[in-house]
């Protein structure tokens, strides 16, 4: 426990678990399944795929209670991408490789 100058005790009482992302196959060619073990299943989940320049190249929204989707990545060039999953205020990322 840490005490601030006013004498109040300050501590972290709860740590929110991040979303656990599963991507298969990885590397992918034309489709990729993104499954999420949600920390909060009551919110919409937004899945975004970013290229290495930070541009969104694919996006999908899952309704509350959904845990997986299959995304078409056939239009993406071969290379590395970042998959970001946002549920409520929790964000998680994972690398995705697109093969030719």
Biopython code that builds the backbone (N, CA, C, O; Angstrom):
import numpy as np
from Bio.PDB.StructureBuilder import StructureBuilder

atoms = [
    (1, "UNK", "N", (0.855, -1.166, 0.000)),
    (1, "UNK", "CA", (0.000, 0.000, 0.000)),
    (1, "UNK", "C", (0.902, 1.230, 0.000)),
    (1, "UNK", "O", (1.913, 1.279, 0.700)),
    (2, "UNK", "N", (0.520, 2.207, -0.788)),
    (2, "UNK", "CA", (1.244, 3.466, -0.881)),
    (2, "UNK", "C", (0.360, 4.561, -0.320)),
    (2, "UNK", "O", (-0.852, 4.536, -0.530)),
    (3, "UNK", "N", (0.934, 5.520, 0.388)),
    (3, "UNK", "CA", (0.160, 6.620, 0.963)),
    (3, "UNK", "C", (0.548, 7.908, 0.260)),
    (3, "UNK", "O", (1.728, 8.236, 0.136)),
    (4, "UNK", "N", (-0.477, 8.641, -0.202)),
    (4, "UNK", "CA", (-0.214, 9.920, -0.857)),
    (4, "UNK", "C", (0.003, 10.998, 0.199)),
    (4, "UNK", "O", (-0.164, 10.722, 1.387)),
    (5, "UNK", "N", (0.378, 12.242, -0.204)),
    (5, "UNK", "CA", (0.672, 13.299, 0.783)),
    (5, "UNK", "C", (-0.481, 13.608, 1.746)),
    (5, "UNK", "O", (-0.243, 14.093, 2.852)),
    (6, "UNK", "N", (-1.722, 13.334, 1.339)),
    (6, "UNK", "CA", (-2.859, 13.591, 2.216)),
    (6, "UNK", "C", (-3.063, 12.471, 3.231)),
    (6, "UNK", "O", (-3.906, 12.581, 4.121)),
    (7, "UNK", "N", (-2.291, 11.393, 3.098)),
    (7, "UNK", "CA", (-2.401, 10.298, 4.050)),
    (7, "UNK", "C", (-3.395, 9.218, 3.663)),
    (7, "UNK", "O", (-3.631, 8.290, 4.437)),
    (8, "UNK", "N", (-3.986, 9.325, 2.469)),
    (8, "UNK", "CA", (-4.931, 8.302, 2.032)),
    (8, "UNK", "C", (-4.178, 7.112, 1.478)),
    (8, "UNK", "O", (-3.177, 7.272, 0.779)),
    (9, "UNK", "N", (-4.652, 5.932, 1.786)),
    (9, "UNK", "CA", (-4.044, 4.725, 1.231)),
    (9, "UNK", "C", (-4.479, 4.533, -0.209)),
    (9, "UNK", "O", (-5.659, 4.665, -0.532)),
    (10, "UNK", "N", (-3.537, 4.226, -1.060)),
    (10, "UNK", "CA", (-3.818, 4.016, -2.478)),
    (10, "UNK", "C", (-3.259, 2.652, -2.869)),
    (10, "UNK", "O", (-2.094, 2.354, -2.606)),
    (11, "UNK", "N", (-4.098, 1.820, -3.500)),
    (11, "UNK", "CA", (-3.622, 0.515, -3.965)),
    (11, "UNK", "C", (-4.432, 0.093, -5.176)),
    (11, "UNK", "O", (-5.490, 0.654, -5.458)),
    (12, "UNK", "N", (-3.930, -0.887, -5.879)),
    (12, "UNK", "CA", (-4.658, -1.460, -7.006)),
    (12, "UNK", "C", (-5.430, -2.645, -6.466)),
    (12, "UNK", "O", (-4.845, -3.631, -6.018)),
    (13, "UNK", "N", (-6.757, -2.541, -6.512)),
    (13, "UNK", "CA", (-7.565, -3.603, -5.927)),
    (13, "UNK", "C", (-7.987, -4.659, -6.928)),
    (13, "UNK", "O", (-8.297, -5.788, -6.549)),
    (14, "UNK", "N", (-8.002, -4.298, -8.220)),
    (14, "UNK", "CA", (-8.483, -5.247, -9.208)),
    (14, "UNK", "C", (-7.749, -5.028, -10.525)),
    (14, "UNK", "O", (-7.600, -3.897, -10.986)),
    (15, "UNK", "N", (-7.306, -6.097, -11.107)),
    (15, "UNK", "CA", (-6.677, -6.028, -12.414)),
    (15, "UNK", "C", (-7.631, -6.670, -13.408)),
    (15, "UNK", "O", (-8.047, -7.814, -13.227)),
    (16, "UNK", "N", (-7.979, -5.931, -14.462)),
    (16, "UNK", "CA", (-8.901, -6.444, -15.469)),
    (16, "UNK", "C", (-8.122, -7.310, -16.448)),
    (16, "UNK", "O", (-7.099, -6.884, -16.984)),
    (17, "UNK", "N", (-8.601, -8.514, -16.679)),
    (17, "UNK", "CA", (-7.934, -9.418, -17.620)),
    (17, "UNK", "C", (-8.133, -8.915, -19.033)),
    (17, "UNK", "O", (-9.236, -8.517, -19.409)),
    (18, "UNK", "N", (-7.080, -8.933, -19.807)),
    (18, "UNK", "CA", (-7.152, -8.503, -21.200)),
    (18, "UNK", "C", (-7.818, -9.587, -22.037)),
    (18, "UNK", "O", (-7.874, -10.752, -21.643)),
    (19, "UNK", "N", (-8.322, -9.180, -23.202)),
    (19, "UNK", "CA", (-8.876, -10.149, -24.130)),
    (19, "UNK", "C", (-7.757, -11.058, -24.627)),
    (19, "UNK", "O", (-6.672, -10.587, -24.968)),
    (20, "UNK", "N", (-8.021, -12.342, -24.665)),
    (20, "UNK", "CA", (-7.067, -13.310, -25.178)),
    (20, "UNK", "C", (-7.473, -13.605, -26.617)),
    (20, "UNK", "O", (-8.591, -14.057, -26.866)),
    (21, "UNK", "N", (-6.566, -13.349, -27.574)),
    (21, "UNK", "CA", (-6.874, -13.474, -28.991)),
    (21, "UNK", "C", (-6.236, -14.745, -29.554)),
    (21, "UNK", "O", (-5.078, -15.055, -29.273)),
    (22, "UNK", "N", (-7.016, -15.470, -30.351)),
    (22, "UNK", "CA", (-6.502, -16.632, -31.059)),
    (22, "UNK", "C", (-6.728, -16.399, -32.552)),
    (22, "UNK", "O", (-7.847, -16.107, -32.976)),
    (23, "UNK", "N", (-5.659, -16.529, -33.351)),
    (23, "UNK", "CA", (-5.744, -16.313, -34.793)),
    (23, "UNK", "C", (-5.277, -17.588, -35.485)),
    (23, "UNK", "O", (-4.184, -18.086, -35.217)),
    (24, "UNK", "N", (-6.128, -18.118, -36.391)),
    (24, "UNK", "CA", (-5.717, -19.321, -37.120)),
    (24, "UNK", "C", (-6.320, -19.307, -38.518)),
    (24, "UNK", "O", (-7.453, -18.848, -38.666)),
    (25, "UNK", "N", (-5.654, -19.768, -39.520)),
    (25, "UNK", "CA", (-4.233, -20.107, -39.479)),
    (25, "UNK", "C", (-3.390, -18.841, -39.454)),
    (25, "UNK", "O", (-3.836, -17.774, -39.875)),
    (26, "UNK", "N", (-2.202, -18.971, -38.971)),
    (26, "UNK", "CA", (-1.277, -17.831, -38.936)),
    (26, "UNK", "C", (0.118, -18.375, -39.212)),
    (26, "UNK", "O", (0.724, -18.950, -38.308)),
    (27, "UNK", "N", (0.648, -18.222, -40.404)),
    (27, "UNK", "CA", (0.258, -17.292, -41.464)),
    (27, "UNK", "C", (-0.988, -17.754, -42.226)),
    (27, "UNK", "O", (-1.282, -18.945, -42.327)),
    (28, "UNK", "N", (-1.700, -16.765, -42.751)),
    (28, "UNK", "CA", (-2.945, -16.997, -43.484)),
    (28, "UNK", "C", (-2.754, -16.637, -44.951)),
    (28, "UNK", "O", (-1.828, -15.913, -45.315)),
    (29, "UNK", "N", (-3.657, -17.163, -45.791)),
    (29, "UNK", "CA", (-3.606, -16.841, -47.218)),
    (29, "UNK", "C", (-4.855, -16.081, -47.641)),
    (29, "UNK", "O", (-4.753, -14.981, -48.183)),
    (30, "UNK", "N", (-6.045, -16.656, -47.399)),
    (30, "UNK", "CA", (-7.261, -16.001, -47.863)),
    (30, "UNK", "C", (-8.293, -15.742, -46.767)),
    (30, "UNK", "O", (-9.071, -14.794, -46.870)),
    (31, "UNK", "N", (-8.312, -16.558, -45.734)),
    (31, "UNK", "CA", (-9.239, -16.352, -44.627)),
    (31, "UNK", "C", (-8.524, -16.607, -43.314)),
    (31, "UNK", "O", (-7.594, -17.411, -43.240)),
    (32, "UNK", "N", (-8.972, -15.910, -42.281)),
    (32, "UNK", "CA", (-8.396, -16.098, -40.955)),
    (32, "UNK", "C", (-9.536, -16.093, -39.944)),
    (32, "UNK", "O", (-10.440, -15.260, -40.009)),
    (33, "UNK", "N", (-9.476, -17.037, -39.012)),
    (33, "UNK", "CA", (-10.465, -17.086, -37.938)),
    (33, "UNK", "C", (-9.877, -16.370, -36.729)),
    (33, "UNK", "O", (-8.787, -16.700, -36.261)),
    (34, "UNK", "N", (-10.619, -15.385, -36.233)),
    (34, "UNK", "CA", (-10.209, -14.644, -35.043)),
    (34, "UNK", "C", (-11.180, -15.016, -33.934)),
    (34, "UNK", "O", (-12.378, -14.749, -34.031)),
    (35, "UNK", "N", (-10.660, -15.630, -32.883)),
    (35, "UNK", "CA", (-11.470, -16.009, -31.725)),
    (35, "UNK", "C", (-10.977, -15.218, -30.528)),
    (35, "UNK", "O", (-9.777, -14.995, -30.362)),
    (36, "UNK", "N", (-11.923, -14.794, -29.694)),
    (36, "UNK", "CA", (-11.590, -13.940, -28.562)),
    (36, "UNK", "C", (-12.164, -14.539, -27.289)),
    (36, "UNK", "O", (-13.346, -14.877, -27.225)),
    (37, "UNK", "N", (-11.306, -14.669, -26.267)),
    (37, "UNK", "CA", (-11.755, -15.034, -24.935)),
    (37, "UNK", "C", (-11.985, -13.707, -24.222)),
    (37, "UNK", "O", (-11.034, -13.068, -23.771)),
    (38, "UNK", "N", (-13.233, -13.297, -24.120)),
    (38, "UNK", "CA", (-13.563, -11.944, -23.678)),
    (38, "UNK", "C", (-13.482, -11.753, -22.173)),
    (38, "UNK", "O", (-13.917, -12.599, -21.392)),
    (39, "UNK", "N", (-12.906, -10.605, -21.787)),
    (39, "UNK", "CA", (-12.929, -10.195, -20.391)),
    (39, "UNK", "C", (-14.298, -9.610, -20.065)),
    (39, "UNK", "O", (-14.734, -9.657, -18.915)),
    (40, "UNK", "N", (-14.986, -9.052, -21.082)),
    (40, "UNK", "CA", (-16.303, -8.438, -20.905)),
    (40, "UNK", "C", (-17.181, -8.865, -22.071)),
    (40, "UNK", "O", (-17.050, -8.318, -23.166)),
    (41, "UNK", "N", (-18.069, -9.824, -21.866)),
    (41, "UNK", "CA", (-18.917, -10.338, -22.940)),
    (41, "UNK", "C", (-20.187, -9.528, -23.128)),
    (41, "UNK", "O", (-21.040, -9.912, -23.928)),
    (42, "UNK", "N", (-20.340, -8.412, -22.414)),
    (42, "UNK", "CA", (-21.558, -7.618, -22.513)),
    (42, "UNK", "C", (-21.423, -6.445, -23.472)),
    (42, "UNK", "O", (-22.394, -5.721, -23.690)),
    (43, "UNK", "N", (-20.251, -6.241, -24.046)),
    (43, "UNK", "CA", (-20.018, -5.128, -24.961)),
    (43, "UNK", "C", (-19.766, -5.639, -26.365)),
    (43, "UNK", "O", (-19.408, -6.800, -26.562)),
    (44, "UNK", "N", (-19.958, -4.752, -27.350)),
    (44, "UNK", "CA", (-19.580, -5.080, -28.720)),
    (44, "UNK", "C", (-18.066, -5.238, -28.784)),
    (44, "UNK", "O", (-17.329, -4.622, -28.014)),
    (45, "UNK", "N", (-17.625, -6.063, -29.702)),
    (45, "UNK", "CA", (-16.193, -6.277, -29.913)),
    (45, "UNK", "C", (-15.847, -5.810, -31.317)),
    (45, "UNK", "O", (-16.492, -6.210, -32.287)),
    (46, "UNK", "N", (-14.840, -4.971, -31.424)),
    (46, "UNK", "CA", (-14.390, -4.472, -32.721)),
    (46, "UNK", "C", (-13.028, -5.083, -33.020)),
    (46, "UNK", "O", (-12.098, -4.978, -32.220)),
    (47, "UNK", "N", (-12.924, -5.718, -34.175)),
    (47, "UNK", "CA", (-11.670, -6.318, -34.620)),
    (47, "UNK", "C", (-11.160, -5.490, -35.790)),
    (47, "UNK", "O", (-11.845, -5.337, -36.801)),
    (48, "UNK", "N", (-9.954, -4.960, -35.642)),
    (48, "UNK", "CA", (-9.333, -4.168, -36.708)),
    (48, "UNK", "C", (-7.998, -4.801, -37.076)),
    (48, "UNK", "O", (-7.254, -5.269, -36.214)),
    (49, "UNK", "N", (-7.713, -4.805, -38.370)),
    (49, "UNK", "CA", (-6.420, -5.268, -38.868)),
    (49, "UNK", "C", (-5.700, -4.036, -39.409)),
    (49, "UNK", "O", (-6.224, -3.314, -40.258)),
    (50, "UNK", "N", (-4.483, -3.811, -38.898)),
    (50, "UNK", "CA", (-3.674, -2.667, -39.300)),
    (50, "UNK", "C", (-2.462, -3.153, -40.088)),
    (50, "UNK", "O", (-1.887, -4.201, -39.793)),
    (51, "UNK", "N", (-2.083, -2.355, -41.110)),
    (51, "UNK", "CA", (-0.804, -2.635, -41.747)),
    (51, "UNK", "C", (0.285, -1.996, -40.884)),
    (51, "UNK", "O", (-0.018, -1.345, -39.885)),
    (52, "UNK", "N", (1.540, -2.178, -41.263)),
    (52, "UNK", "CA", (2.627, -1.665, -40.429)),
    (52, "UNK", "C", (2.785, -0.154, -40.499)),
    (52, "UNK", "O", (3.605, 0.418, -39.780)),
    (53, "UNK", "N", (2.001, 0.504, -41.366)),
    (53, "UNK", "CA", (1.980, 1.963, -41.412)),
    (53, "UNK", "C", (0.863, 2.536, -40.542)),
    (53, "UNK", "O", (0.683, 3.753, -40.483)),
    (54, "UNK", "N", (0.113, 1.660, -39.867)),
    (54, "UNK", "CA", (-0.942, 2.102, -38.963)),
    (54, "UNK", "C", (-2.296, 2.327, -39.623)),
    (54, "UNK", "O", (-3.214, 2.840, -38.983)),
    (55, "UNK", "N", (-2.434, 1.951, -40.897)),
    (55, "UNK", "CA", (-3.712, 2.108, -41.595)),
    (55, "UNK", "C", (-4.602, 0.898, -41.329)),
    (55, "UNK", "O", (-4.128, -0.237, -41.309)),
    (56, "UNK", "N", (-5.897, 1.148, -41.126)),
    (56, "UNK", "CA", (-6.858, 0.056, -40.956)),
    (56, "UNK", "C", (-7.128, -0.540, -42.334)),
    (56, "UNK", "O", (-7.581, 0.161, -43.239)),
    (57, "UNK", "N", (-6.848, -1.837, -42.496)),
    (57, "UNK", "CA", (-7.048, -2.493, -43.789)),
    (57, "UNK", "C", (-8.226, -3.470, -43.764)),
    (57, "UNK", "O", (-8.669, -3.931, -44.816)),
    (58, "UNK", "N", (-8.731, -3.783, -42.580)),
    (58, "UNK", "CA", (-9.915, -4.630, -42.433)),
    (58, "UNK", "C", (-10.523, -4.358, -41.066)),
    (58, "UNK", "O", (-9.809, -4.077, -40.103)),
    (59, "UNK", "N", (-11.840, -4.444, -40.989)),
    (59, "UNK", "CA", (-12.531, -4.195, -39.718)),
    (59, "UNK", "C", (-13.818, -4.999, -39.672)),
    (59, "UNK", "O", (-14.500, -5.164, -40.683)),
    (60, "UNK", "N", (-14.138, -5.495, -38.489)),
    (60, "UNK", "CA", (-15.378, -6.238, -38.285)),
    (60, "UNK", "C", (-15.865, -5.990, -36.862)),
    (60, "UNK", "O", (-15.063, -5.876, -35.935)),
    (61, "UNK", "N", (-17.180, -5.908, -36.696)),
    (61, "UNK", "CA", (-17.773, -5.703, -35.383)),
    (61, "UNK", "C", (-18.580, -6.931, -34.997)),
    (61, "UNK", "O", (-19.421, -7.402, -35.762)),
    (62, "UNK", "N", (-18.316, -7.445, -33.802)),
    (62, "UNK", "CA", (-19.072, -8.572, -33.260)),
    (62, "UNK", "C", (-20.058, -8.048, -32.237)),
    (62, "UNK", "O", (-19.716, -7.194, -31.418)),
    (63, "UNK", "N", (-21.256, -8.543, -32.278)),
    (63, "UNK", "CA", (-22.253, -8.165, -31.283)),
    (63, "UNK", "C", (-21.885, -8.761, -29.929)),
    (63, "UNK", "O", (-21.121, -9.724, -29.859)),
    (64, "UNK", "N", (-22.416, -8.201, -28.875)),
    (64, "UNK", "CA", (-22.160, -8.698, -27.521)),
    (64, "UNK", "C", (-22.499, -10.182, -27.452)),
    (64, "UNK", "O", (-23.535, -10.613, -27.958)),
    (65, "UNK", "N", (-21.638, -10.945, -26.834)),
    (65, "UNK", "CA", (-21.855, -12.376, -26.697)),
    (65, "UNK", "C", (-21.229, -13.202, -27.809)),
    (65, "UNK", "O", (-21.175, -14.427, -27.700)),
    (66, "UNK", "N", (-20.748, -12.557, -28.893)),
    (66, "UNK", "CA", (-20.068, -13.277, -29.969)),
    (66, "UNK", "C", (-18.593, -13.420, -29.619)),
    (66, "UNK", "O", (-17.998, -12.527, -29.015)),
    (67, "UNK", "N", (-18.009, -14.552, -30.005)),
    (67, "UNK", "CA", (-16.641, -14.829, -29.599)),
    (67, "UNK", "C", (-15.695, -15.138, -30.744)),
    (67, "UNK", "O", (-14.493, -15.283, -30.520)),
    (68, "UNK", "N", (-16.210, -15.243, -31.981)),
    (68, "UNK", "CA", (-15.342, -15.582, -33.100)),
    (68, "UNK", "C", (-15.927, -15.086, -34.408)),
    (68, "UNK", "O", (-17.135, -14.888, -34.536)),
    (69, "UNK", "N", (-15.039, -14.889, -35.379)),
    (69, "UNK", "CA", (-15.456, -14.520, -36.726)),
    (69, "UNK", "C", (-14.400, -14.995, -37.701)),
    (69, "UNK", "O", (-13.243, -15.198, -37.331)),
    (70, "UNK", "N", (-14.801, -15.168, -38.941)),
    (70, "UNK", "CA", (-13.868, -15.490, -40.013)),
    (70, "UNK", "C", (-13.777, -14.266, -40.907)),
    (70, "UNK", "O", (-14.787, -13.773, -41.409)),
    (71, "UNK", "N", (-12.558, -13.780, -41.101)),
    (71, "UNK", "CA", (-12.344, -12.580, -41.896)),
    (71, "UNK", "C", (-11.685, -12.935, -43.223)),
    (71, "UNK", "O", (-10.801, -13.789, -43.279)),
    (72, "UNK", "N", (-12.124, -12.270, -44.290)),
    (72, "UNK", "CA", (-11.531, -12.443, -45.610)),
    (72, "UNK", "C", (-10.301, -11.544, -45.700)),
    (72, "UNK", "O", (-10.412, -10.322, -45.612)),
    (73, "UNK", "N", (-9.134, -12.151, -45.874)),
    (73, "UNK", "CA", (-7.890, -11.387, -45.973)),
    (73, "UNK", "C", (-7.229, -11.595, -47.335)),
    (73, "UNK", "O", (-6.044, -11.306, -47.504)),
    (74, "UNK", "N", (-8.001, -12.102, -48.314)),
    (74, "UNK", "CA", (-7.454, -12.410, -49.633)),
    (74, "UNK", "C", (-6.982, -11.158, -50.378)),
    (74, "UNK", "O", (-6.130, -11.255, -51.262)),
    (75, "UNK", "N", (-7.516, -10.000, -50.037)),
    (75, "UNK", "CA", (-7.122, -8.769, -50.724)),
    (75, "UNK", "C", (-5.865, -8.133, -50.120)),
    (75, "UNK", "O", (-5.339, -7.166, -50.671)),
    (76, "UNK", "N", (-5.384, -8.664, -49.003)),
    (76, "UNK", "CA", (-4.200, -8.101, -48.356)),
    (76, "UNK", "C", (-2.923, -8.641, -48.997)),
    (76, "UNK", "O", (-2.847, -9.812, -49.370)),
    (77, "UNK", "N", (-1.935, -7.779, -49.115)),
    (77, "UNK", "CA", (-0.644, -8.189, -49.645)),
    (77, "UNK", "C", (0.096, -9.028, -48.609)),
    (77, "UNK", "O", (-0.163, -8.920, -47.410)),
    (78, "UNK", "N", (1.014, -9.859, -49.080)),
    (78, "UNK", "CA", (1.820, -10.661, -48.167)),
    (78, "UNK", "C", (2.613, -9.739, -47.251)),
    (78, "UNK", "O", (3.134, -8.715, -47.692)),
    (79, "UNK", "N", (2.704, -10.103, -45.978)),
    (79, "UNK", "CA", (3.454, -9.309, -45.023)),
    (79, "UNK", "C", (2.892, -9.430, -43.621)),
    (79, "UNK", "O", (2.044, -10.278, -43.346)),
    (80, "UNK", "N", (3.376, -8.571, -42.741)),
    (80, "UNK", "CA", (2.944, -8.573, -41.344)),
    (80, "UNK", "C", (1.863, -7.529, -41.101)),
    (80, "UNK", "O", (1.879, -6.447, -41.686)),
    (81, "UNK", "N", (0.932, -7.874, -40.232)),
    (81, "UNK", "CA", (-0.165, -7.000, -39.851)),
    (81, "UNK", "C", (-0.365, -7.117, -38.343)),
    (81, "UNK", "O", (0.153, -8.036, -37.708)),
    (82, "UNK", "N", (-1.112, -6.187, -37.783)),
    (82, "UNK", "CA", (-1.448, -6.218, -36.366)),
    (82, "UNK", "C", (-2.967, -6.311, -36.250)),
    (82, "UNK", "O", (-3.692, -5.507, -36.836)),
    (83, "UNK", "N", (-3.439, -7.290, -35.496)),
    (83, "UNK", "CA", (-4.868, -7.446, -35.230)),
    (83, "UNK", "C", (-5.136, -6.850, -33.859)),
    (83, "UNK", "O", (-4.523, -7.246, -32.869)),
    (84, "UNK", "N", (-6.059, -5.892, -33.808)),
    (84, "UNK", "CA", (-6.434, -5.248, -32.545)),
    (84, "UNK", "C", (-7.876, -5.605, -32.227)),
    (84, "UNK", "O", (-8.760, -5.454, -33.070)),
    (85, "UNK", "N", (-8.112, -6.076, -31.013)),
    (85, "UNK", "CA", (-9.456, -6.405, -30.549)),
    (85, "UNK", "C", (-9.804, -5.449, -29.419)),
    (85, "UNK", "O", (-9.085, -5.352, -28.424)),
    (86, "UNK", "N", (-10.927, -4.740, -29.587)),
    (86, "UNK", "CA", (-11.377, -3.778, -28.585)),
    (86, "UNK", "C", (-12.743, -4.202, -28.072)),
    (86, "UNK", "O", (-13.686, -4.358, -28.847)),
    (87, "UNK", "N", (-12.844, -4.386, -26.765)),
    (87, "UNK", "CA", (-14.110, -4.692, -26.105)),
    (87, "UNK", "C", (-14.258, -3.720, -24.952)),
    (87, "UNK", "O", (-13.473, -3.752, -24.005)),
    (88, "UNK", "N", (-15.256, -2.858, -25.026)),
    (88, "UNK", "CA", (-15.377, -1.828, -23.997)),
    (88, "UNK", "C", (-14.133, -0.969, -24.007)),
    (88, "UNK", "O", (-13.808, -0.365, -25.029)),
    (89, "UNK", "N", (-13.429, -0.903, -22.888)),
    (89, "UNK", "CA", (-12.210, -0.109, -22.807)),
    (89, "UNK", "C", (-10.950, -0.966, -22.821)),
    (89, "UNK", "O", (-9.849, -0.455, -22.615)),
    (90, "UNK", "N", (-11.107, -2.273, -23.064)),
    (90, "UNK", "CA", (-9.967, -3.185, -23.080)),
    (90, "UNK", "C", (-9.535, -3.414, -24.526)),
    (90, "UNK", "O", (-10.353, -3.766, -25.376)),
    (91, "UNK", "N", (-8.233, -3.210, -24.801)),
    (91, "UNK", "CA", (-7.674, -3.445, -26.129)),
    (91, "UNK", "C", (-6.557, -4.474, -26.032)),
    (91, "UNK", "O", (-5.749, -4.450, -25.104)),
    (92, "UNK", "N", (-6.527, -5.379, -27.007)),
    (92, "UNK", "CA", (-5.464, -6.366, -27.094)),
    (92, "UNK", "C", (-5.006, -6.448, -28.536)),
    (92, "UNK", "O", (-5.783, -6.190, -29.456)),
    (93, "UNK", "N", (-3.757, -6.803, -28.733)),
    (93, "UNK", "CA", (-3.227, -6.917, -30.090)),
    (93, "UNK", "C", (-2.466, -8.221, -30.262)),
    (93, "UNK", "O", (-1.983, -8.821, -29.302)),
    (94, "UNK", "N", (-2.377, -8.636, -31.512)),
    (94, "UNK", "CA", (-1.604, -9.831, -31.858)),
    (94, "UNK", "C", (-1.131, -9.679, -33.304)),
    (94, "UNK", "O", (-1.806, -9.045, -34.115)),
    (95, "UNK", "N", (0.014, -10.253, -33.624)),
    (95, "UNK", "CA", (0.549, -10.191, -34.974)),
    (95, "UNK", "C", (-0.155, -11.202, -35.870)),
    (95, "UNK", "O", (-0.565, -12.278, -35.434)),
    (96, "UNK", "N", (-0.282, -10.814, -37.149)),
    (96, "UNK", "CA", (-0.836, -11.686, -38.178)),
    (96, "UNK", "C", (0.071, -11.616, -39.377)),
    (96, "UNK", "O", (0.446, -10.527, -39.811)),
    (97, "UNK", "N", (0.432, -12.764, -39.923)),
    (97, "UNK", "CA", (1.238, -12.815, -41.134)),
    (97, "UNK", "C", (0.383, -13.311, -42.277)),
    (97, "UNK", "O", (-0.311, -14.321, -42.160)),
    (98, "UNK", "N", (0.440, -12.585, -43.394)),
    (98, "UNK", "CA", (-0.248, -12.998, -44.609)),
    (98, "UNK", "C", (0.810, -13.552, -45.550)),
    (98, "UNK", "O", (1.801, -12.886, -45.852)),
    (99, "UNK", "N", (0.589, -14.793, -46.015)),
    (99, "UNK", "CA", (1.512, -15.441, -46.933)),
    (99, "UNK", "C", (0.935, -15.386, -48.342)),
    (99, "UNK", "O", (-0.255, -15.123, -48.514)),
    (100, "UNK", "N", (1.757, -15.630, -49.336)),
    (100, "UNK", "CA", (1.273, -15.620, -50.720)),
    (100, "UNK", "C", (0.754, -16.959, -51.117)),
    (100, "UNK", "O", (0.306, -17.137, -52.249)),
]
sb = StructureBuilder()
sb.init_structure("model")
sb.init_model(0)
sb.init_chain("A")
sb.init_seg("    ")
for serial, (resi, resn, name, xyz) in enumerate(atoms, 1):
    if name == "N":
        sb.init_residue(resn, " ", resi, " ")
    sb.init_atom(name, np.array(xyz, "f"), 0.0, 1.0, " ", f" {name:<3s}", serial, name[0])
structure = sb.get_structure()
